Amino acid sequence: MVQIILDEDRGAYEAFITKLTDALAPKLVAMMKKTPQTVCSQREAYRRYGTGNVRRWVKEGRLKPFAKRPGKIEYKISDLKTLFNQQQDYFSSYVHVQNTKKHI
């Protein structure tokens, strides 16, 4: 926890607030001007959501690649977030296999 102790002088507090707003304002404006990203590359999707998850979603047909540029595989971030936030049932599509190991 950061604690800032200022003198009783009101001018010191106002100077601190002025310096703080001068430092933060350009950063906030830059963040607000930045357009939100709507698609991400396959590599970024693998990094954010897990390689196995993304490959499984594509294999199951739940995620479709979205390519803005030829030769590039990209996915919509909204689709990735939706699939990532859904509860996964990993065993619904697989047949239960019994353990075939022989005990001696």
C-alpha positions as CSV (number, residue, x, y, z in Angstrom):
1,M,0.0,0.0,0.0
2,V,1.4,3.4,-1.0
3,Q,0.9,6.2,1.4
4,I,1.4,9.8,0.5
5,I,1.8,12.3,3.3
6,L,1.4,15.9,2.5
7,D,2.0,19.0,4.6
8,E,-0.9,20.9,5.8
9,D,-0.2,23.3,3.0
10,R,-3.0,23.2,0.4
11,G,-0.6,24.4,-2.3
12,A,1.5,21.2,-2.0
13,Y,-1.6,19.0,-2.5
14,E,-2.8,21.0,-5.5
15,A,0.7,20.8,-7.1
16,F,0.8,17.1,-6.5
17,I,-2.6,16.6,-8.2
18,T,-1.6,18.8,-11.1
19,K,1.6,16.8,-11.7
20,L,-0.4,13.5,-11.4
21,T,-3.0,14.6,-14.0
22,D,-0.3,15.9,-16.3
23,A,1.4,12.5,-16.2
24,L,-1.7,10.4,-16.6
25,A,-3.7,12.4,-19.1
26,P,-1.6,11.6,-22.2
27,K,-1.6,7.9,-21.3
28,L,-5.4,7.8,-20.9
29,V,-6.0,9.7,-24.1
30,A,-3.7,7.2,-26.0
31,M,-5.6,4.3,-24.5
32,M,-9.0,5.7,-25.4
33,K,-7.9,6.4,-29.0
34,K,-6.7,2.9,-29.5
35,T,-9.3,0.9,-31.5
36,P,-10.3,-2.4,-29.8
37,Q,-8.9,-5.5,-31.5
38,T,-11.5,-7.7,-33.0
39,V,-9.4,-10.6,-34.4
40,C,-6.2,-12.3,-33.3
41,S,-3.7,-14.5,-35.0
42,Q,-3.7,-18.3,-34.5
43,R,-0.5,-18.0,-32.5
44,E,-2.0,-15.4,-30.2
45,A,-5.2,-17.5,-29.8
46,Y,-3.0,-20.5,-28.8
47,R,-1.1,-18.3,-26.3
48,R,-4.2,-16.8,-24.7
49,Y,-6.7,-19.7,-24.7
50,G,-4.4,-22.8,-25.0
51,T,-3.4,-24.7,-28.0
52,G,-5.4,-27.8,-27.1
53,N,-8.6,-25.7,-26.5
54,V,-8.4,-23.9,-29.9
55,R,-7.6,-27.0,-31.8
56,R,-10.5,-28.9,-30.2
57,W,-12.9,-26.1,-30.9
58,V,-11.9,-26.0,-34.6
59,K,-12.1,-29.8,-34.8
60,E,-15.6,-29.8,-33.2
61,G,-16.7,-27.1,-35.6
62,R,-17.4,-24.7,-32.9
63,L,-14.7,-22.2,-34.0
64,K,-14.3,-21.1,-37.6
65,P,-11.1,-19.3,-38.8
66,F,-11.6,-15.8,-39.9
67,A,-9.0,-14.6,-42.4
68,K,-8.7,-10.9,-43.4
69,R,-5.4,-11.5,-45.1
70,P,-4.6,-14.4,-47.5
71,G,-2.5,-17.1,-46.0
72,K,-3.2,-16.0,-42.4
73,I,-5.3,-17.9,-39.9
74,E,-7.1,-15.5,-37.5
75,Y,-10.0,-16.0,-35.1
76,K,-12.6,-13.5,-33.9
77,I,-11.8,-12.6,-30.3
78,S,-15.5,-12.6,-29.4
79,D,-15.9,-16.2,-30.5
80,L,-12.8,-17.3,-28.5
81,K,-14.0,-15.5,-25.4
82,T,-17.5,-17.1,-25.7
83,L,-16.1,-20.6,-26.1
84,F,-13.5,-20.1,-23.3
85,N,-16.2,-18.9,-20.8
86,Q,-18.5,-21.9,-21.5
87,Q,-18.3,-24.9,-19.2
88,Q,-16.6,-27.7,-21.2
89,D,-17.8,-31.3,-21.2
90,Y,-14.7,-33.1,-22.4
91,F,-16.2,-36.6,-22.1
92,S,-19.5,-36.1,-23.9
93,S,-18.1,-36.9,-27.4
94,Y,-15.8,-39.7,-26.3
95,V,-16.6,-43.3,-25.7
96,H,-15.8,-44.6,-22.3
97,V,-12.9,-47.0,-22.5
98,Q,-12.3,-49.5,-19.7
99,N,-8.9,-50.1,-18.3
100,T,-7.5,-53.2,-20.2
101,K,-4.4,-53.6,-18.1
102,K,-4.0,-57.1,-16.8
103,H,-3.3,-57.5,-13.1
104,I,-0.9,-60.2,-12.1
